[in-house]
Structures are given as C-alpha cells and as structure tokens.
C-alpha cells in the first residue's frame, strides 16, 4: 500500500488511522489483538490512542495503551508501527492539564504502559487554556531532546491558541506541531473548514480527523428514532437525525449503491478526497467493519459524487 509522509517528519503512514479508544472498552484484550493483527495484515500501520482511554470504564484510563503495549511486545513489530498517543485530557482524578509537570509525568507513564522507548507522535489532547503555550512546548522540547518523543501534534486547541503556539515555537526555537486532529466529517464541517483549514494550510499540517463516521451515524445503520434507543451511542448522535442528516444519509445511499459499497466507506472516501486530509481516524470492532475501512482508500469518488455529498452536507 502506498504510504504518505506526515508533514515535516520522516514518518510514513497508510491513509487510515486506527482509533484505539475501543481497546479495553468495547474490545477486550484478545479481540483487540485480533483487530490489530487484521489492520496491520492489510498493510496499515498508524495507531492512535491516548493516556486517558478508557477512563470512562475505570475513572483513570490507560487500558488502551496497556493493550497496545502488550500487542507490540507479543508481535515484535514496534518498528513497523507509527504510534500516536495524547496528553492533557480530563479524568475523574484531574482536570485538563498541559503544564510541564503533567506532560513530563504523563509521557513517562504512557511510555511504560506502551512498553516502548519513544512515542512517534505526541498530541496535546485538550487545552487547559491556562498554561502558557511556551511552557507546554518547552516540556515537549525536553521530551524530544531526551529521545522520548519524536514529533508533536494538536487536537482540541482553539485556533487562537494554536496560532500562538506556532508563533512561540518560531520565536523561541521550540518544537512546532506537525499535525492536527480535528472533529470533522460529513455532518460536522463548518468548524474545521472555516476555522482550522486555513491554519492547516498556512502551517502545512497533516490532518487526521476524529469521529470520521460521526460516532457511527454515517454508517447508515440509524434510520428511525427507535434505532437510536437501541445503542449506547444513540443519545450522543441522535442530534444528527435532522433534515441535514437525512439528506446526508440519502446521498451516501446513492453513492454507495453506485459503487456497490458501504455508506461508511463512502463517508471516509469523501474525507480522503479533501486535499488537507491525510488519514481519517476510525475504529472497528469486527472483521466486517475493518473491511469497510480498508475499502475507503481504494474508492476514487468522482466530481459528481463529491458534489452530491458536499451539497447534502451544507
């Protein structure tokens, strides 16, 4: 499979980023190993997790990193994987925190759980909006110089603080973010396209959208009010079942039928057709779901398809 280089790095990835939030939550260790084996076996190599996954299970998190770490050790394939994790998220034990003290402590804990010497891509997961950006970047600088982190990236940071981070990095000779992980999909477009896309273009950021399938809404399996009541995620995605959401589902149906493929495959292919998007983040809990993801990079949507999806999702 053709690999893509993450901007400003020597990291080469296949164009789907597996979201490890399911490890230790909806997938136990054995099932996680099976999914990871299939993902890598199909030629993909980019795995995303966070120090707090899955805090909603035990109040602390760390399960996802531990499972990935055991898998890497068992399979002996660390050098074949581009590994991303994050710092700064809120848990029951602490609030959002990107202070130097928290970053340095959390990085060591993540390295221990993952069983690795170095994190390829280390994200600011959430901004605490208090810590000076120079302090945060200086902490990352320490980690990079110590060989514990290779490159840094940003997720839930305001456009203003993101730009301030780039200014501080240039002014103070500190590491700069090389990638952005925004909330972006067919039913969540405006925030990224209006506020973040110009920043990504200006600073040459690779873009890895999270919730690429809108927590499952864009798979097309939710078609009636009752469908949302029969799933744990129903309450969170029912908001999408409005006029726009229904238009998007109809457009996905049309394109999926045209290519004899799944709606989720089309939704991911739409993201991949965006010039700024490098690799959507998406999870799977079964072999059939994985096949849906694997098909997306092979689906070349034409201008008519993209126009139809763009119009429906306006």
C-alpha positions as CSV (number, residue, x, y, z in Angstrom):
1,X,0.0,0.0,0.0
2,X,1.2,3.5,-0.9
3,X,2.4,5.4,2.2
4,X,2.0,9.1,2.9
5,X,4.6,11.1,4.8
6,X,3.3,13.1,7.7
7,X,4.3,16.8,7.0
8,X,7.6,18.0,8.5
9,X,8.5,14.4,9.6
10,X,10.0,11.2,8.3
11,X,7.0,9.2,9.5
12,X,5.3,7.3,6.7
13,X,1.7,6.1,7.2
14,X,-1.0,4.3,5.3
15,X,-4.1,6.5,4.9
16,X,-6.3,5.2,7.7
17,X,-5.5,5.9,11.3
18,X,-7.0,3.3,13.7
19,X,-8.6,4.8,16.8
20,X,-7.6,2.9,19.9
21,X,-10.4,4.2,22.1
22,X,-12.2,0.8,21.7
23,X,-9.3,-1.2,23.3
24,X,-10.3,-2.0,26.9
25,X,-13.8,-0.6,26.3
26,X,-15.8,-2.4,23.7
27,X,-13.0,-4.8,22.9
28,X,-11.2,-7.0,25.4
29,X,-7.5,-7.8,25.1
30,X,-7.9,-10.9,22.9
31,X,-10.3,-9.2,20.5
32,X,-8.1,-6.1,20.4
33,X,-5.2,-8.3,19.3
34,X,-7.3,-9.8,16.6
35,X,-8.4,-6.5,15.2
36,X,-4.8,-5.1,15.3
37,X,-3.5,-8.1,13.6
38,X,-6.0,-7.7,10.8
39,X,-5.4,-4.0,10.5
40,X,-1.6,-4.4,10.1
41,X,-2.1,-7.5,8.0
42,X,-3.9,-5.4,5.4
43,X,-1.0,-3.0,5.1
44,X,-2.0,-0.3,7.6
45,X,0.5,0.9,10.2
46,X,-0.9,4.0,12.0
47,X,-2.4,3.6,15.5
48,X,-3.9,6.3,17.6
49,X,-4.6,6.2,21.4
50,X,-4.5,8.4,24.5
51,X,-3.3,8.1,28.1
52,X,-6.9,8.5,29.3
53,X,-8.6,5.8,27.1
54,X,-10.8,4.3,28.5
55,X,-11.2,6.5,31.6
56,X,-15.0,6.1,31.4
57,X,-14.5,2.5,32.4
58,X,-12.3,2.8,35.5
59,X,-12.1,6.6,36.1
60,X,-8.4,6.7,35.2
61,X,-7.7,5.3,31.7
62,X,-4.6,3.6,30.5
63,X,-6.3,0.4,29.3
64,X,-5.8,1.1,25.6
65,X,-2.1,1.9,25.9
66,X,-1.6,-1.2,28.0
67,X,-3.3,-3.4,25.4
68,X,-1.4,-1.9,22.5
69,X,1.9,-2.3,24.5
70,X,1.2,-6.0,25.1
71,X,0.4,-6.5,21.5
72,X,3.6,-4.7,20.3
73,X,5.7,-6.8,22.6
74,X,4.0,-10.0,21.7
75,X,4.2,-9.4,17.9
76,X,7.7,-7.8,18.0
77,X,6.6,-5.2,15.4
78,X,7.3,-1.9,17.1
79,X,9.5,-0.7,14.2
80,X,6.6,-1.3,11.7
81,X,4.1,0.9,13.6
82,X,3.6,4.7,13.7
83,X,2.3,5.2,17.2
84,X,0.4,8.2,18.4
85,X,-0.8,9.0,21.9
86,X,-2.0,12.1,23.8
87,X,-1.8,14.1,27.0
88,X,-3.9,16.7,28.7
89,X,-7.4,15.2,28.8
90,X,-9.7,15.4,31.8
91,X,-10.4,12.4,34.0
92,X,-12.1,11.9,37.4
93,X,-8.7,12.3,39.0
94,X,-7.6,15.5,37.4
95,X,-8.8,18.3,35.1
96,X,-7.4,19.3,31.7
97,X,-3.7,19.9,32.2
98,X,-0.9,20.7,29.8
99,X,1.5,22.0,32.3
100,X,5.2,21.0,32.2
101,X,4.9,18.8,35.3
102,X,1.8,16.9,34.0
103,X,3.2,16.4,30.5
104,X,6.6,15.0,31.7
105,X,4.9,12.7,34.2
106,X,2.2,11.5,31.8
107,X,4.7,10.9,29.0
108,X,6.7,8.5,31.2
109,X,3.6,6.8,32.3
110,X,2.5,6.3,28.6
111,X,5.9,5.0,27.6
112,X,5.7,2.5,30.5
113,X,2.2,1.3,29.5
114,X,3.1,1.1,25.8
115,X,6.3,-0.7,26.6
116,X,8.2,1.5,24.2
117,X,11.2,3.9,24.4
118,X,9.7,6.5,22.1
119,X,6.3,7.9,21.1
120,X,6.2,8.8,17.4
121,X,3.5,11.4,17.6
122,X,2.5,13.0,20.9
123,X,-0.6,15.1,21.0
124,X,-1.9,17.9,23.1
125,X,-5.3,16.2,23.6
126,X,-7.1,19.1,25.2
127,X,-6.0,22.6,26.1
128,X,-6.4,23.8,29.7
129,X,-6.4,27.4,28.4
130,X,-4.3,28.4,31.4
131,X,-0.7,27.0,30.8
132,X,1.4,29.4,28.7
133,X,2.0,27.8,25.3
134,X,5.7,28.3,25.8
135,X,5.7,26.1,28.9
136,X,3.8,23.4,27.0
137,X,6.2,23.5,24.0
138,X,9.2,23.6,26.3
139,X,8.0,20.4,28.0
140,X,7.7,18.8,24.6
141,X,11.2,20.1,23.8
142,X,12.6,18.3,26.8
143,X,10.9,15.0,25.8
144,X,12.2,15.3,22.2
145,X,15.7,16.0,23.3
146,X,15.5,13.1,25.8
147,X,14.5,10.8,22.9
148,X,11.1,10.0,24.4
149,X,9.0,11.7,21.7
150,X,9.7,12.2,18.0
151,X,7.1,14.8,16.9
152,X,4.2,16.7,18.4
153,X,0.6,17.4,17.2
154,X,-2.5,19.2,18.4
155,X,-6.1,18.2,18.8
156,X,-8.7,20.2,20.8
157,X,-7.0,23.6,20.8
158,X,-8.6,26.9,19.8
159,X,-7.5,28.5,16.6
160,X,-6.1,31.4,18.6
161,X,-4.0,29.3,20.9
162,X,-2.9,27.1,18.0
163,X,-1.6,30.2,16.1
164,X,0.0,31.4,19.4
165,X,1.8,28.1,19.7
166,X,3.3,28.4,16.2
167,X,4.4,32.0,16.9
168,X,6.0,30.9,20.2
169,X,7.8,27.9,18.6
170,X,9.3,30.2,15.9
171,X,10.3,32.9,18.4
172,X,11.8,30.6,21.0
173,X,13.2,27.9,18.9
174,X,10.8,25.3,20.3
175,X,9.2,22.3,18.5
176,X,6.1,23.0,16.5
177,X,3.1,20.9,15.9
178,X,3.2,18.9,12.7
179,X,-0.4,17.6,12.6
180,X,-3.9,18.5,13.6
181,X,-6.6,16.2,14.8
182,X,-9.9,18.0,14.4
183,X,-13.6,16.9,14.7
184,X,-14.5,16.7,11.0
185,X,-16.9,14.6,9.0
186,X,-19.9,14.9,6.6
187,X,-22.2,16.2,9.4
188,X,-19.6,18.3,11.2
189,X,-18.0,20.5,8.6
190,X,-18.1,24.2,9.5
191,X,-15.8,24.4,12.5
192,X,-12.9,22.7,10.6
193,X,-13.5,24.2,7.2
194,X,-13.9,27.8,8.5
195,X,-11.6,28.0,11.5
196,X,-8.9,25.3,11.2
197,X,-8.4,24.5,7.5
198,X,-6.7,27.9,6.8
199,X,-4.3,27.2,9.7
200,X,-3.6,23.7,8.5
201,X,-2.9,25.1,5.0
202,X,-0.7,28.0,6.3
203,X,1.5,25.9,8.5
204,X,1.5,22.7,6.4
205,X,-0.2,20.5,8.9
206,X,-1.2,16.9,8.2
207,X,-4.9,16.5,9.2
208,X,-6.3,13.4,10.9
209,X,-10.0,13.9,11.6
210,X,-11.5,12.2,14.6
211,X,-15.1,10.9,14.7
212,X,-14.8,10.5,11.0
213,X,-18.1,8.5,10.9
214,X,-19.9,10.7,13.4
215,X,-19.8,8.0,16.1
216,X,-21.5,5.6,13.7
217,X,-24.2,7.8,12.3
218,X,-22.5,7.9,8.9
219,X,-22.6,4.1,8.7
220,X,-26.3,4.4,7.8
221,X,-27.5,1.9,10.4
222,X,-29.6,4.5,12.2
223,X,-32.7,5.1,10.2
224,X,-35.5,5.5,12.7
225,X,-36.0,7.1,16.1
226,X,-36.1,3.6,17.6
227,X,-32.6,2.8,16.2
228,X,-31.1,5.4,18.5
229,X,-32.7,4.0,21.6
230,X,-31.1,0.6,21.0
231,X,-27.5,1.6,21.2
232,X,-25.2,3.1,23.9
233,X,-24.2,5.8,21.5
234,X,-27.7,6.7,20.4
235,X,-28.2,9.6,22.7
236,X,-25.0,11.3,21.5
237,X,-25.7,11.0,17.8
238,X,-29.5,11.4,17.7
239,X,-28.8,15.2,17.1
240,X,-27.6,14.3,13.6
241,X,-31.0,12.8,12.7
242,X,-32.3,16.2,11.4
243,X,-33.1,17.4,7.9
244,X,-29.4,17.7,7.0
245,X,-28.5,14.4,8.5
246,X,-31.3,12.7,6.5
247,X,-30.0,14.4,3.3
248,X,-26.5,13.1,4.0
249,X,-27.8,9.6,4.5
250,X,-29.7,9.7,1.3
251,X,-26.6,11.0,-0.6
252,X,-24.5,8.3,1.0
253,X,-27.0,5.7,-0.1
254,X,-26.9,6.9,-3.7
255,X,-23.1,6.8,-3.9
256,X,-22.8,3.5,-2.0
257,X,-25.3,1.9,-4.5
258,X,-23.4,3.3,-7.4
259,X,-20.1,1.6,-6.3
260,X,-21.7,-1.4,-4.6
261,X,-20.1,-0.4,-1.3
262,X,-20.9,0.6,2.2
263,X,-22.0,4.1,3.3
264,X,-19.1,4.2,5.8
265,X,-16.7,3.6,3.0
266,X,-18.1,6.5,1.0
267,X,-18.0,8.8,4.1
268,X,-14.3,8.0,4.6
269,X,-13.6,8.3,0.9
270,X,-15.1,11.8,0.9
271,X,-12.7,12.8,3.7
272,X,-9.8,11.3,1.8
273,X,-10.7,13.3,-1.3
274,X,-10.2,16.5,0.7
275,X,-6.7,17.9,-0.1
276,X,-5.9,18.7,3.5
277,X,-6.9,15.3,5.0
278,X,-4.1,12.8,5.3
279,X,-5.7,9.9,7.3
280,X,-9.1,9.8,9.0
281,X,-9.2,8.2,12.4
282,X,-11.7,5.4,12.7
283,X,-12.3,2.4,14.9
284,X,-13.7,-1.1,14.2
285,X,-14.8,-3.9,16.5
286,X,-15.2,-6.7,13.9
287,X,-13.6,-8.0,10.7
288,X,-16.5,-6.8,8.6
289,X,-16.2,-3.3,9.9
290,X,-12.5,-3.4,9.1
291,X,-13.2,-4.4,5.5
292,X,-15.4,-1.3,5.3
293,X,-12.5,0.9,6.3
294,X,-9.9,-0.9,4.1
295,X,-12.1,-0.2,1.1
296,X,-12.1,3.6,1.5
297,X,-8.6,4.4,0.1
298,X,-9.5,2.3,-2.9
299,X,-12.7,4.2,-3.7
300,X,-11.9,7.1,-6.1
301,X,-15.0,9.3,-5.9
302,X,-15.6,11.4,-9.0
303,X,-16.6,15.1,-9.1
304,X,-20.3,14.3,-9.3
305,X,-20.1,12.1,-6.1
306,X,-18.2,14.8,-4.2
307,X,-20.6,17.5,-5.4
308,X,-23.6,15.5,-4.3
309,X,-22.1,14.8,-0.8
310,X,-21.0,18.4,-0.4
311,X,-24.4,19.8,-1.3
312,X,-26.2,17.4,1.0
313,X,-24.0,18.2,3.9
314,X,-24.0,22.0,3.6
